[in-house]
Amino acid sequence: MKIIDVVCSAGKTGFYFDDQRAIKKGAGHNGFAYVGEPVTEGFATIRQAGESISVQLILEDGQVAFGDCAAVQYSGAGGRDPLFIAKDFIPLIEKEIAPKLIGRELDNFKSLAEEFDRMQVNGKRLHTAIRYGITQSLLDAVAKARKVTMAEVIQKDYNTGIEITKRPIFTQSGDNRYENADKMIIKTADVLPHALINNVEEKLGLNGEKLVEYVTWLRDRIIELRSDEDYAPILHIDVYGTIGAAFDCDTKKMADYLAVLAETAKPFKLRIEGPMDVEDGPKQIEALAALTAEVDARGIEVELVADEWCNTFEDIKAFADAKAGHVVQIKTPDLGGVNNIADAILYCNKVGIGSYCGGTCNETNRSAEVTTNIGMACGALQVLAKPGMGVDEGYMIVFNEMSRVEALVNRRKRNN
């Protein structure tokens, strides 16, 4: 089966591009918008509409395979590629990439994806969002050529040896961390609520007291609303480096505070994502590894999740090898080609660190479906419900894709 044409279309994402540096500097809200001037290059305003590009591959039998180019909410921060604007990149795809796709035989996803993920134009690698979308469309195309699910393509081409089954789903609340937590509990989400603790004074508390209050409320709310006493979700809270900011990145002080949070969360298991951000990759690994060692030495019942400065497959390997965290977020758009997601999950599983197949609220339904297939095929620790911050939509997209894929795979097993 060959590709005979490539069609691009501009799209919207499930959330927004936000200037993380401006927010960390204290930008205030004006309704849903932010007040103040942007800090990160490329931003016209602190919050602006997220954009995507659908790359549709026309196959010689008339089938259409597609993937979506998309970038993370906090583009341009933490060592990431700059803001992704559709009108700037559609001409590049049509001129430089489409001619190399047309006529290609869809025989092996892994080799095709690696080729286009490494592709350079004028001596530079493609923007991560483009690599992300192109390789999604290639995975879908190979799956359509073979008449199987995308998960089965990954399972075969990467020889995972892993049964394709549903994985735990992690939901994120955005700033609406109370009402959205209720939605998660009612829908019995496996992991919740993210909570968006991205400001010390407003959300963490100068001494961490506001987050303690929230964890107390969340613990009690789960117990109050759950219809089954066996329902015990993992509490996973992203603090965007605010613990480090509040406690001067002092390892012992941060561990003291984490011990309080872990005790407060009981009887539920606690994960804390991004406890500090020292704004440098190697130093971030060093700081997070030190905190992980301190937590483990004290027997504090919390898992630390690496996020900032953990953007590429090489970064993920470095964090995993240094034991910088107990879990690594594989922030899917940041890795570029989705082939890197498969490599990253399998590597984390191999070395014994948690493989969180994550991403961003600023993706699309399509990128969520594709990366969910990869998470299932590679046995990810958990998969993010995305896009958006409304809970229901992202959870529906990921849960339903898992259910469809599992049902189709099981049917094929029975028939064989």
ZAVOLUM-861001 format. One line per 2 residues: number of its first residue (from 1); their letters; for each residue x, y, z of N, C-alpha, C. Coordinates in pm, whole numbers, plus 50000, padded with zeros to 5 digits. Example, Ala and Ser with C-alpha at 12.3 -4.5 7.8 and 13.67 -1.06 7.14 Angstrom:
ZAVOLUM-861001
1 = AS = 51319:49431:50780:51230:49550:50780:51320:49670:50780 | 51285:49775:50708:51367:49894:50714:51290:50003:50787
***
This chain:
ZAVOLUM-861001
1 = MK = 50085:49880:50000:50000:50000:50000:50088:50125:50000 | 50056:50219:49908:50135:50340:49897:50054:50465:49928
3 = II = 50126:50572:49961:50065:50704:49979:50063:50772:49843 | 49947:50827:49805:49939:50893:49674:49920:51044:49684
5 = DV = 49884:51095:49802:49869:51239:49816:49871:51277:49964 | 49896:51404:49992:49899:51458:50128:49814:51585:50130
7 = VC = 49720:51592:50225:49632:51707:50237:49644:51763:50379 | 49669:51893:50390:49681:51957:50521:49563:52049:50547
9 = SA = 49525:52058:50673:49420:52154:50712:49452:52209:50850 | 49427:52339:50867:49449:52403:50997:49339:52363:51093
11 = GK = 49373:52348:51219:49275:52308:51319:49296:52379:51451 | 49203:52355:51542:49211:52406:51678:49243:52291:51773
13 = TG = 49301:52325:51885:49331:52224:51987:49227:52228:52098 | 49241:52141:52195:49145:52132:52304:49169:52230:52417
15 = FY = 49272:52316:52403:49295:52416:52507:49368:52536:52446 | 49468:52589:52515:49530:52716:52477:49682:52707:52492
17 = FD = 49751:52798:52426:49892:52822:52452:49901:52923:52565 | 49978:52892:52669:49997:52983:52782:50145:53012:52802
19 = DQ = 50177:53137:52828:50314:53179:52856:50346:53145:53001 | 50410:53030:53021:50436:52982:53157:50523:53077:53238
21 = RA = 50623:53135:53172:50712:53225:53245:50635:53347:53298 | 50547:53402:53217:50468:53517:53261:50376:53480:53377
23 = IK = 50318:53359:53372:50229:53313:53479:50307:53296:53609 | 50427:53236:53597:50510:53217:53716:50554:53349:53777
25 = KG = 50562:53451:53694:50601:53583:53745:50483:53657:53809 | 50366:53592:53810:50253:53649:53883:50146:53714:53799
27 = AG = 50138:53682:53671:50033:53740:53586:49896:53708:53644 | 49811:53810:53653:49679:53792:53711:49575:53755:53606
29 = HN = 49457:53711:53653:49348:53674:53563:49257:53793:53534 | 49204:53795:53413:49094:53883:53377:48990:53793:53311
31 = GF = 48900:53736:53393:48813:53631:53343:48897:53510:53308 | 48883:53459:53185:48962:53343:53144:49096:53385:53084
33 = AY = 49111:53511:53056:49237:53563:53001:49332:53599:53114 | 49457:53630:53078:49556:53677:53173:49584:53824:53150
35 = VG = 49623:53893:53255:49657:54035:53249:49808:54049:53244 | 49856:54140:53159:49999:54167:53156:50060:54137:53021
37 = EP = 50190:54160:53013:50263:54140:52889:50327:54001:52886 | 50328:53936:52769:50396:53807:52759:50547:53821:52778
39 = VT = 50609:53713:52820:50753:53711:52845:50824:53622:52743 | 50761:53512:52707:50823:53414:52618:50811:53458:52471
41 = EG = 50919:53443:52397:50923:53484:52257:50815:53415:52175 | 50749:53491:52089:50647:53436:52000:50505:53460:52047
43 = FA = 50486:53481:52177:50352:53503:52231:50308:53646:52206 | 50186:53663:52153:50127:53796:52138:50053:53837:52265
45 = TI = 49997:53737:52335:49932:53757:52463:49971:53641:52553 | 49949:53655:52684:49990:53548:52776:49912:53420:52749
47 = RQ = 49784:53432:52716:49703:53316:52676:49650:53340:52536 | 49669:53243:52447:49615:53253:52313:49568:53117:52264
49 = AG = 49479:53118:52166:49416:52994:52118:49519:52893:52069 | 49501:52768:52107:49588:52661:52060:49557:52627:51915
51 = ES = 49659:52593:51838:49643:52561:51696:49703:52425:51663 | 49649:52364:51558:49699:52234:51514:49695:52228:51361
53 = IS = 49757:52125:51307:49749:52097:51163:49719:51948:51145 | 49612:51917:51076:49584:51777:51041:49660:51743:50913
55 = VQ = 49735:51633:50919:49807:51584:50801:49737:51456:50756 | 49670:51465:50641:49591:51353:50590:49664:51287:50474
57 = LI = 49685:51158:50487:49754:51080:50384:49650:51003:50304 | 49646:51027:50173:49553:50956:50085:49623:50830:50035
59 = LE = 49565:50715:50063:49625:50587:50025:49571:50542:49889 | 49643:50454:49825:49608:50418:49687:49476:50343:49677
61 = DG = 49425:50287:49786:49295:50222:49783:49182:50316:49822 | 49214:50446:49840:49113:50545:49874:49097:50574:50022
63 = QV = 49159:50492:50107:49151:50518:50251:49229:50646:50284 | 49187:50711:50395:49255:50832:50441:49305:50809:50582
65 = AF = 49435:50825:50601:49496:50816:50735:49534:50956:50778 | 49523:50984:50909:49560:51120:50950:49611:51125:51093
67 = GD = 49689:51231:51115:49739:51263:51248:49738:51414:51263 | 49752:51460:51385:49746:51604:51412:49877:51656:51470
69 = CA = 49932:51758:51404:50047:51830:51458:49995:51919:51571 | 50055:51910:51688:50013:51991:51802:50131:52007:51897
71 = AV = 50127:52114:51976:50234:52142:52072:50174:52165:52210 | 50258:52161:52311:50211:52167:52449:50159:52306:52486
73 = QY = 50080:52309:52591:50025:52435:52644:50135:52536:52673 | 50241:52490:52740:50349:52580:52780:50463:52575:52679
75 = SG = 50432:52604:52553:50534:52605:52448:50639:52712:52477 | 50762:52683:52435:50870:52779:52452:50929:52784:52591
77 = AG = 50880:52701:52684:50931:52699:52822:50994:52563:52851 | 51085:52561:52948:51146:52435:52990:51226:52366:52881
79 = GR = 51286:52445:52789:51368:52386:52685:51291:52336:52564 | 51163:52371:52552:51079:52321:52444:51089:52408:52318
81 = DP = 51040:52351:52207:51034:52426:52081:50940:52546:52095 | 50955:52646:52008:50873:52767:52019:50727:52745:51980
83 = LF = 50650:52852:51994:50507:52851:51965:50480:52795:51825 | 50371:52715:51814:50337:52648:51688:50214:52714:51628
85 = IA = 50233:52787:51519:50124:52858:51452:50099:52791:51316 | 49976:52747:51291:49944:52665:51174:49983:52731:51042
87 = KD = 49950:52859:51024:49975:52925:50895:50124:52933:50862 | 50208:52927:50965:50352:52935:50942:50409:52802:50895
89 = FI = 50339:52691:50926:50399:52560:50903:50331:52477:50794 | 50207:52509:50756:50144:52433:50647:50225:52443:50519
91 = PL = 50274:52562:50479:50356:52570:50356:50481:52483:50363 | 50541:52474:50480:50660:52391:50496:50627:52244:50474
93 = IE = 50517:52198:50531:50477:52058:50515:50449:52028:50368 | 50375:52118:50304:50337:52094:50165:50458:52098:50071
95 = KE = 50553:52184:50099:50667:52200:50008:50778:52100:50035 | 50811:52079:50161:50931:52002:50196:50904:51857:50234
97 = IA = 50787:51830:50293:50762:51697:50349:50672:51612:50260 | 50563:51673:50210:50467:51598:50127:50534:51525:50010
99 = PK = 50624:51589:49934:50687:51517:49822:50764:51392:49865 | 50815:51393:49986:50890:51276:50035:50798:51166:50087
101 = LI = 50671:51202:50117:50573:51103:50162:50504:51034:50045 | 50477:51110:49941:50403:51056:49826:50485:50946:49758
103 = GR = 50421:50834:49737:50486:50719:49673:50549:50621:49769 | 50552:50655:49899:50617:50566:49994:50531:50442:50022
105 = EL = 50598:50330:50035:50534:50203:50067:50516:50193:50219 | 50396:50154:50260:50364:50148:50403:50392:50009:50458
107 = DN = 50519:49974:50463:50554:49838:50503:50594:49825:50649 | 50657:49929:50706:50702:49920:50845:50694:50058:50911
109 = FK = 50614:50069:51016:50597:50199:51080:50726:50249:51144 | 50795:50163:51215:50912:50204:51292:51016:50271:51203
111 = SL = 51049:50209:51091:51153:50266:51005:51105:50394:50937 | 50979:50398:50895:50925:50519:50833:50924:50636:50932
113 = AE = 50876:50608:51053:50867:50713:51154:51004:50767:51191 | 51099:50678:51208:51234:50723:51244:51295:50809:51134
115 = EF = 51267:50775:51009:51319:50854:50898:51264:50996:50901 | 51132:51010:50916:51072:51143:50912:51094:51219:51043
117 = DR = 51112:51148:51151:51144:51215:51278:51283:51278:51273 | 51374:51215:51198:51511:51267:51188:51527:51368:51075
119 = MQ = 51426:51384:50994:51435:51470:50875:51476:51612:50909 | 51558:51671:50824:51601:51810:50841:51565:51892:50718
121 = VN = 51536:52019:50741:51514:52115:50633:51608:52232:50657 | 51691:52261:50560:51792:52367:50572:51883:52345:50693
123 = GK = 51916:52218:50717:52008:52184:50824:51948:52182:50963 | 51815:52199:50974:51750:52199:51105:51642:52092:51112
125 = RL = 51630:52030:51229:51523:51932:51250:51388:52004:51247 | 51287:51929:51209:51152:51985:51205:51103:52016:51346
127 = HT = 51012:52113:51358:50947:52145:51485:50886:52017:51542 | 50894:52001:51672:50840:51879:51736:50694:51854:51698
129 = AI = 50614:51960:51685:50472:51944:51652:50455:51880:51515 | 50539:51916:51419:50530:51858:51284:50570:51711:51289
131 = RY = 50679:51681:51356:50722:51541:51368:50616:51456:51437 | 50551:51516:51534:50444:51449:51609:50329:51413:51514
133 = GI = 50280:51510:51436:50165:51486:51349:50196:51395:51232 | 50311:51414:51168:50349:51330:51053:50356:51184:51094
135 = TQ = 50420:51156:51206:50435:51016:51247:50304:50956:51296 | 50214:51038:51352:50079:50987:51382:50011:50939:51255
137 = SL = 50018:51021:51151:49951:50985:51025:50014:50860:50964 | 50145:50845:50979:50211:50724:50929:50168:50599:51006
139 = LD = 50152:50613:51137:50106:50499:51216:49966:50458:51174 | 49878:50558:51156:49742:50528:51111:49744:50465:50973
141 = AV = 49831:50513:50886:49838:50461:50749:49883:50316:50747 | 49986:50283:50826:50032:50144:50831:49923:50054:50888
143 = AK = 49852:50104:50991:49742:50027:51049:49632:50002:50944 | 49600:50103:50864:49498:50086:50760:49546:49992:50651
145 = AR = 49673:49998:50619:49728:49907:50518:49721:49762:50566 | 49747:49741:50695:49744:49604:50750:49606:49562:50795
147 = KV = 49513:49659:50805:49377:49634:50853:49377:49583:50998 | 49455:49653:51082:49459:49624:51225:49457:49757:51300
149 = TM = 49454:49752:51433:49459:49873:51514:49602:49928:51517 | 49612:50056:51550:49744:50117:51565:49822:50050:51676
151 = AE = 49754:50006:51781:49821:49937:51891:49888:49808:51843 | 49821:49737:51753:49879:49611:51702:50000:49637:51614
153 = VI = 50000:49750:51543:50118:49786:51464:50238:49808:51556 | 50217:49883:51664:50325:49908:51760:50371:49778:51823
155 = QK = 50277:49697:51864:50310:49569:51928:50399:49484:51839 | 50369:49482:51709:50447:49399:51615:50580:49463:51579
157 = DY = 50576:49593:51539:50698:49657:51489:50802:49679:51599 | 50757:49686:51725:50849:49703:51836:50868:49575:51917
159 = NT = 50801:49468:51872:50815:49339:51939:50802:49354:52091 | 50694:49420:52134:50680:49455:52275:50659:49334:52365
161 = GI = 50593:49231:52312:50563:49114:52395:50463:49145:52504 | 50391:49257:52490:50296:49302:52592:50154:49285:52540
163 = EI = 50067:49232:52626:49926:49217:52589:49861:49355:52580 | 49781:49375:52478:49715:49504:52458:49588:49509:52543
165 = TK = 49594:49588:52649:49481:49601:52741:49467:49747:52783 | 49354:49780:52847:49335:49914:52900:49443:49945:53003
167 = RP = 49482:50073:53009:49579:50120:53108:49509:50220:53201 | 49560:50242:53322:49500:50343:53411:49497:50480:53344
169 = IF = 49385:50551:53360:49368:50683:53298:49381:50792:53404 | 49461:50893:53371:49488:51006:53460:49414:51129:53408
171 = TQ = 49332:51189:53492:49254:51306:53453:49310:51432:53516 | 49295:51547:53444:49346:51674:53496:49234:51778:53501
173 = SG = 49239:51861:53604:49126:51948:53638:49137:52090:53587 | 49259:52138:53560:49276:52280:53540:49249:52353:53671
175 = DN = 49220:52482:53661:49198:52561:53782:49068:52526:53853 | 48976:52461:53784:48848:52422:53846:48867:52292:53924
177 = RY = 48955:52298:54023:49004:52176:54088:48905:52113:54186 | 48798:52182:54219:48698:52125:54310:48585:52056:54232
179 = EN = 48516:52131:54148:48406:52072:54071:48456:51962:53979 | 48570:51985:53915:48623:51882:53824:48667:51757:53899
181 = AD = 48713:51771:54022:48746:51653:54103:48620:51569:54126 | 48508:51635:54149:48382:51562:54165:48351:51480:54040
183 = KM = 48371:51538:53921:48346:51466:53797:48433:51341:53790 | 48560:51356:53827:48654:51244:53822:48613:51132:53915
185 = II = 48570:51169:54034:48528:51069:54134:48404:50996:54085 | 48306:51072:54033:48183:51010:53984:48213:50913:53870
187 = KT = 48310:50947:53784:48346:50861:53671:48450:50756:53708 | 48487:50750:53834:48586:50655:53888:48717:50657:53808
189 = AD = 48770:50776:53787:48900:50788:53722:49006:50718:53806 | 49101:50656:53740:49204:50578:53810:49302:50668:53885
191 = VL = 49336:50782:53823:49436:50874:53879:49381:51016:53864 | 49393:51097:53968:49338:51232:53966:49410:51320:54068
193 = PH = 49401:51455:54065:49326:51541:53974:49416:51638:53896 | 49550:51629:53909:49648:51723:53852:49647:51855:53931
195 = AL = 49533:51928:53930:49504:52043:54018:49570:52174:53981 | 49670:52173:53892:49729:52296:53839:49777:52391:53951
197 = IN = 49868:52341:54034:49924:52422:54142:50047:52495:54087 | 50021:52608:54017:50129:52675:53946:50163:52814:54000
199 = NV = 50117:52843:54123:50148:52972:54184:50162:52952:54334 | 50275:52998:54390:50302:52974:54532:50200:53041:54621
201 = EE = 50185:53170:54605:50101:53247:54698:49954:53209:54688 | 49904:53191:54564:49762:53168:54544:49721:53023:54564
203 = KL = 49806:52928:54528:49762:52789:54520:49836:52693:54614 | 49967:52710:54630:50042:52625:54721:50035:52678:54863
205 = GL = 50044:52811:54876:50058:52873:55008:50205:52898:55035 | 50235:53009:55100:50375:53046:55124:50450:52939:55203
207 = NG = 50377:52866:55288:50435:52754:55362:50375:52621:55321 | 50310:52621:55205:50249:52498:55155:50112:52467:55214
209 = EK = 50057:52558:55294:49934:52528:55368:49811:52515:55278 | 49807:52589:55167:49689:52582:55080:49678:52447:55010
211 = LV = 49790:52390:54970:49786:52258:54907:49749:52151:55009 | 49796:52164:55132:49757:52070:55237:49605:52074:55257
213 = EY = 49550:52193:55257:49404:52208:55270:49332:52140:55154 | 49386:52158:55033:49321:52097:54917:49329:51945:54922
215 = VT = 49444:51890:54957:49459:51745:54964:49366:51688:55072 | 49351:51761:55181:49257:51719:55286:49115:51712:55231
217 = WL = 49075:51819:55161:48941:51822:55101:48924:51708:55000 | 49025:51687:54915:49016:51585:54810:49003:51446:54871
219 = RD = 49084:51417:54970:49077:51287:55039:48936:51263:55093 | 48884:51363:55163:48752:51348:55224:48642:51342:55119
221 = RI = 48661:51413:55008:48559:51415:54904:48549:51281:54834 | 48661:51215:54812:48659:51082:54751:48581:50986:54840
223 = IE = 48612:50989:54968:48545:50900:55064:48395:50930:55068 | 48359:51057:55059:48218:51096:55064:48141:51054:54939
225 = LR = 48199:51072:54821:48126:51052:54697:48135:50912:54639 | 48237:50837:54672:48255:50708:54606:48139:50614:54640
227 = SD = 48095:50542:54539:47985:50447:54559:48036:50309:54595 | 48164:50289:54579:48227:50160:54610:48347:50185:54701
229 = ED = 48348:50125:54816:48457:50146:54912:48591:50099:54859 | 48590:50014:54757:48715:49966:54699:48776:50068:54602
231 = YA = 48699:50172:54567:48752:50273:54475:48856:50357:54547 | 48980:50345:54505:49091:50416:54570:49184:50473:54463
233 = PI = 49148:50587:54406:49232:50645:54302:49365:50694:54357 | 49464:50701:54271:49592:50761:54307:49578:50912:54294
235 = LH = 49626:50986:54394:49624:51131:54389:49754:51178:54322 | 49741:51243:54208:49857:51289:54130:49840:51438:54112
237 = ID = 49929:51516:54173:49917:51662:54173:50042:51723:54110 | 50020:51808:54011:50131:51878:53945:50150:52014:54013
239 = VY = 50269:52036:54069:50294:52159:54144:50384:52258:54069 | 50424:52225:53947:50495:52321:53860:50614:52388:53929
241 = GT = 50686:52314:54011:50806:52368:54074:50780:52456:54194 | 50655:52470:54236:50624:52565:54344:50673:52519:54481
243 = IG = 50687:52389:54502:50742:52342:54630:50886:52388:54643 | 50961:52373:54534:51099:52422:54535:51106:52572:54556
245 = AA = 51014:52645:54493:51013:52791:54509:50980:52831:54653 | 50887:52760:54715:50845:52795:54852:50951:52757:54955
247 = FD = 51026:52652:54930:51122:52601:55029:51266:52614:54980 | 51292:52710:54892:51427:52744:54847:51503:52626:54788
249 = CD = 51431:52531:54731:51492:52410:54672:51581:52336:54772 | 51552:52353:54899:51625:52281:55005:51570:52139:55013
251 = TK = 51654:52040:54985:51609:51902:54975:51541:51855:55103 | 51598:51883:55217:51540:51834:55343:51408:51904:55374
253 = KM = 51401:52035:55349:51275:52107:55374:51165:52058:55280 | 51200:52035:55153:51101:51983:55059:51053:51845:55101
255 = AD = 51145:51761:55145:51107:51627:55191:51018:51634:55314 | 51048:51726:55405:50962:51744:55523:50819:51776:55479
257 = YL = 50807:51865:55383:50674:51905:55337:50605:51790:55264 | 50679:51716:55183:50622:51601:55113:50571:51496:55211
259 = AV = 50640:51481:55323:50595:51387:55425:50459:51428:55481 | 50439:51558:55499:50309:51609:55547:50201:51580:55444
261 = LA = 50230:51607:55318:50132:51582:55213:50096:51434:55204 | 50197:51347:55211:50172:51203:55200:50085:51154:55315
263 = ET = 50111:51204:55434:50031:51165:55550:49887:51217:55536 | 49874:51336:55482:49742:51396:55462:49661:51318:55360
265 = AK = 49726:51267:55258:49657:51196:55150:49603:51059:55190 | 49658:51000:55293:49617:50865:55332:49467:50858:55357
267 = PF = 49402:50750:55315:49456:50620:55273:49493:50609:55126 | 49499:50723:55056:49526:50718:54913:49674:50742:54884
269 = KL = 49720:50678:54777:49858:50692:54731:49875:50830:54668 | 49993:50890:54687:50018:51027:54640:50134:51032:54542
271 = RI = 50113:51106:54434:50222:51139:54341:50230:51291:54331 | 50353:51344:54331:50375:51487:54314:50461:51508:54191
273 = EG = 50406:51580:54094:50477:51606:53969:50546:51741:53974 | 50670:51744:53927:50745:51869:53915:50764:51943:54046
275 = PM = 50820:51878:54149:50833:51946:54279:50918:52072:54273 | 51017:52073:54184:51099:52194:54168:51133:52212:54020
277 = DV = 51169:52334:53985:51218:52363:53849:51336:52458:53864 | 51457:52405:53842:51577:52486:53860:51621:52550:53727
279 = ED = 51537:52532:53623:51556:52600:53494:51687:52564:53425 | 51727:52437:53441:51846:52386:53371:51836:52233:53373
281 = GP = 51853:52169:53257:51833:52025:53247:51919:51942:53340 | 52053:51949:53329:52138:51868:53417:52117:51898:53566
283 = KQ = 52098:52026:53599:52076:52062:53739:51941:52011:53788 | 51843:52006:53697:51712:51952:53735:51723:51804:53768
285 = IE = 51800:51731:53687:51820:51588:53714:51887:51571:53849 | 51989:51650:53875:52061:51641:54002:51970:51671:54121
287 = AL = 51890:51778:54110:51803:51818:54220:51693:51715:54245 | 51632:51665:54137:51524:51569:54154:51575:51434:54202
289 = AA = 51694:51394:54156:51754:51270:54204:51784:51278:54354 | 51833:51394:54398:51862:51412:54541:51735:51405:54624
291 = LT = 51628:51468:54576:51502:51465:54651:51443:51324:54651 | 51453:51254:54538:51404:51116:54531:51477:51028:54631
293 = AE = 51610:51043:54637:51689:50964:54732:51651:50996:54877 | 51628:51124:54905:51589:51165:55041:51452:51107:55079
295 = VD = 51359:51115:54988:51225:51059:55011:51233:50908:55036 | 51311:50839:54954:51324:50693:54969:51394:50657:55099
297 = AR = 51497:50732:55134:51571:50702:55257:51483:50718:55380 | 51394:50814:55376:51304:50837:55489:51179:50748:55487
299 = GI = 51158:50681:55374:51039:50598:55363:50911:50680:55349 | 50921:50799:55293:50804:50884:55273:50720:50825:55159
301 = EV = 50592:50808:55184:50505:50739:55088:50452:50836:54982 | 50542:50879:54897:50507:50966:54785:50593:50928:54666
303 = EL = 50535:50934:54547:50611:50913:54425:50631:51047:54357 | 50755:51076:54319:50786:51201:54250:50785:51177:54100
305 = VA = 50730:51274:54027:50714:51261:53882:50798:51367:53812 | 50886:51324:53724:50968:51416:53646:50886:51472:53531
307 = DE = 50900:51604:53509:50827:51668:53400:50914:51773:53331 | 50937:51888:53398:51015:51995:53334:51156:51948:53299
309 = WC = 51202:51990:53181:51335:51957:53128:51348:51810:53091 | 51237:51740:53089:51238:51599:53049:51157:51590:52920
311 = NT = 51217:51637:52810:51141:51661:52688:51163:51559:52577 | 51284:51508:52564:51318:51419:52453:51339:51277:52506
313 = FE = 51351:51183:52413:51381:51046:52453:51513:51040:52528 | 51610:51117:52482:51740:51120:52550:51727:51177:52692
315 = DI = 51645:51282:52707:51619:51338:52841:51558:51233:52932 | 51458:51162:52879:51388:51061:52959:51485:50953:53006
317 = KA = 51573:50909:52918:51674:50810:52957:51764:50865:53068 | 51802:50992:53054:51892:51053:53154:51823:51061:53290
319 = FA = 51697:51104:53294:51623:51110:53420:51606:50970:53479 | 51569:50874:53394:51547:50738:53441:51675:50675:53495
321 = DA = 51785:50693:53423:51912:50633:53465:51963:50694:53596 | 51933:50823:53618:51978:50891:53740:51881:50871:53856
323 = KA = 51772:50798:53831:51666:50781:53932:51617:50917:53982 | 51601:51007:53887:51548:51140:53917:51396:51134:53907
325 = GH = 51334:51091:54014:51190:51068:54018:51159:50920:54018 | 51036:50889:54060:50988:50750:54057:50909:50721:53930
327 = VV = 50861:50828:53868:50781:50820:53746:50831:50930:53653 | 50833:50902:53523:50871:51004:53425:50751:51032:53336
329 = QI = 50717:51161:53324:50614:51194:53226:50676:51197:53088 | 50618:51115:53000:50655:51115:52860:50558:51213:52794
331 = KT = 50602:51340:52788:50512:51447:52742:50507:51441:52591 | 50411:51370:52540:50413:51316:52404:50445:51418:52294
333 = PD = 50388:51538:52290:50423:51628:52180:50569:51674:52184 | 50627:51678:52304:50765:51725:52318:50866:51629:52256
335 = LG = 50828:51503:52240:50921:51403:52189:50933:51405:52038 | 50845:51482:51972:50845:51481:51826:50776:51356:51776
337 = GV = 50847:51274:51698:50786:51154:51642:50728:51062:51747 | 50609:51007:51719:50546:50918:51819:50623:50787:51835
339 = NN = 50713:50756:51742:50803:50642:51761:50883:50656:51889 | 50916:50781:51926:50992:50805:52049:50910:50774:52174
341 = IA = 50777:50786:52164:50691:50752:52277:50703:50603:52307 | 50695:50521:52202:50710:50377:52221:50847:50343:52281
343 = DA = 50951:50403:52225:51086:50378:52278:51096:50419:52426 | 51037:50534:52459:51048:50586:52596:50973:50500:52696
345 = IL = 50851:50459:52662:50774:50374:52754:50847:50243:52777 | 50893:50182:52670:50961:50053:52682:51090:50065:52762
347 = YC = 51162:50177:52744:51286:50196:52820:51257:50213:52969 | 51157:50297:53001:51122:50317:53142:51081:50186:53207
349 = NK = 51000:50109:53137:50957:49980:53192:51077:49887:53215 | 51172:49892:53123:51291:49806:53132:51375:49839:53254
351 = VG = 51394:49970:53284:51482:50008:53395:51407:50025:53526 | 51276:50004:53524:51200:50003:53649:51157:50139:53700
353 = IG = 51133:50234:53609:51079:50363:53649:50942:50378:53583 | 50848:50443:53651:50712:50452:53601:50702:50526:53469
355 = SY = 50629:50470:53373:50616:50528:53239:50478:50592:53225 | 50474:50722:53242:50348:50798:53233:50336:50852:53091
357 = CG = 50246:50794:53011:50222:50838:52873:50131:50961:52881 | 50195:51078:52886:50123:51200:52915:50092:51283:52794
359 = GT = 50129:51410:52800:50098:51502:52692:50050:51634:52748 | 49951:51692:52684:49907:51824:52722:49758:51840:52694
361 = CN = 49695:51929:52770:49556:51966:52745:49541:52031:52608 | 49652:52079:52552:49649:52156:52427:49666:52068:52303
363 = ET = 49622:51942:52311:49628:51853:52195:49492:51844:52128 | 49473:51741:52048:49347:51719:51978:49295:51579:52009
365 = NR = 49170:51554:51971:49115:51420:51989:49198:51316:51915 | 49252:51355:51798:49326:51257:51718:49458:51221:51783
367 = SA = 49532:51320:51828:49661:51288:51892:49637:51206:52018 | 49526:51231:52088:49493:51153:52207:49467:51007:52171
369 = EV = 49392:50985:52063:49362:50848:52021:49489:50772:51982 | 49576:50838:51906:49697:50771:51858:49789:50736:51974
371 = TT = 49813:50832:52064:49905:50806:52174:49847:50707:52274 | 49715:50701:52285:49652:50599:52369:49682:50459:52317
373 = NI = 49677:50442:52185:49713:50313:52125:49856:50274:52160 | 49946:50371:52158:50087:50342:52187:50103:50306:52336
375 = GM = 50036:50381:52423:50041:50350:52566:49991:50209:52596 | 49884:50169:52529:49830:50034:52549:49927:49927:52499
377 = AC = 49984:49949:52382:50071:49849:52321:50202:49830:52398 | 50246:49938:52467:50376:49933:52536:50363:49914:52688
379 = GA = 50241:49907:52738:50221:49883:52881:50257:50001:52968 | 50208:50122:52932:50238:50242:53011:50179:50231:53151
381 = LQ = 50246:50293:53247:50196:50297:53385:50060:50364:53391 | 50044:50476:53319:49917:50546:53310:49916:50628:53182
383 = VL = 49795:50662:53137:49776:50739:53014:49692:50861:53048 | 49731:50976:52996:49661:51100:53026:49530:51111:52948
385 = AK = 49425:51153:53018:49299:51188:52952:49317:51327:52892 | 49303:51337:52761:49329:51463:52692:49248:51464:52564
387 = PG = 49227:51582:52504:49274:51715:52542:49175:51784:52636 | 49203:51914:52660:49114:51998:52737:49133:51987:52886
389 = MG = 49060:52073:52959:49064:52076:53105:48925:52050:53164 | 48831:52007:53080:48694:51990:53128:48664:51853:53185
391 = VD = 48761:51763:53184:48752:51626:53237:48670:51534:53146 | 48542:51567:53127:48451:51474:53059:48496:51440:52918
393 = EG = 48535:51542:52842:48568:51520:52701:48695:51436:52685 | 48801:51476:52754:48927:51403:52742:48916:51261:52795
395 = YM = 48847:51245:52907:48829:51111:52965:48750:51022:52869 | 48645:51078:52810:48563:51004:52713:48648:50958:52595
397 = IV = 48727:51049:52538:48807:51017:52419:48903:50901:52448 | 48976:50911:52558:49078:50810:52589:49015:50679:52635
399 = FN = 48915:50687:52722:48849:50564:52771:48785:50488:52655 | 48713:50561:52569:48644:50494:52459:48740:50435:52357
401 = EM = 48852:50504:52333:48952:50449:52241:49011:50321:52299 | 49040:50322:52428:49091:50200:52493:48991:50086:52479
403 = SR = 48864:50115:52501:48760:50012:52494:48747:49955:52353 | 48749:50045:52254:48738:49999:52114:48856:49911:52076
405 = VE = 48976:49958:52107:49096:49884:52069:49099:49748:52139 | 49071:49745:52267:49073:49618:52341:48971:49521:52283
407 = AL = 48851:49570:52249:48746:49483:52193:48787:49426:52058 | 48846:49510:51972:48889:49463:51840:49002:49361:51851
409 = VN = 49098:49389:51938:49209:49296:51957:49159:49162:52009 | 49067:49166:52105:49013:49042:52161:48932:48964:52057
411 = RR = 48861:49035:51970:48785:48968:51864:48881:48896:51769 | 48993:48963:51735:49089:48901:51644:49151:48777:51707
413 = KR = 49175:48785:51838:49230:48667:51908:49133:48550:51901 | 49005:48578:51925:48905:48471:51922:48895:48409:51784
415 = NN = 48897:48494:51682:48881:48444:51545:49004:48366:51497 | 49121:48399:51556:49243:48328:51515:49262:48199:51592
***
